[in-house]
């Protein structure tokens, strides 16, 4: 079960990281 939780956490972290990159790109483009 813990392994599944870790996978979910990693997935969420990756999504957050991608969202941050997108925001930085948008800010740089403005």
Steps between C-alpha positions, in 0.01 A plus 500: 500500500779740588652444158175615339495811717856583395407461134209740548726751676758482222228548240368805683850641539564458129171673417585789732843528339348508151245760608778719638695473175191600301441800727862609465473474121179705501657765723810514280282535191310798637 
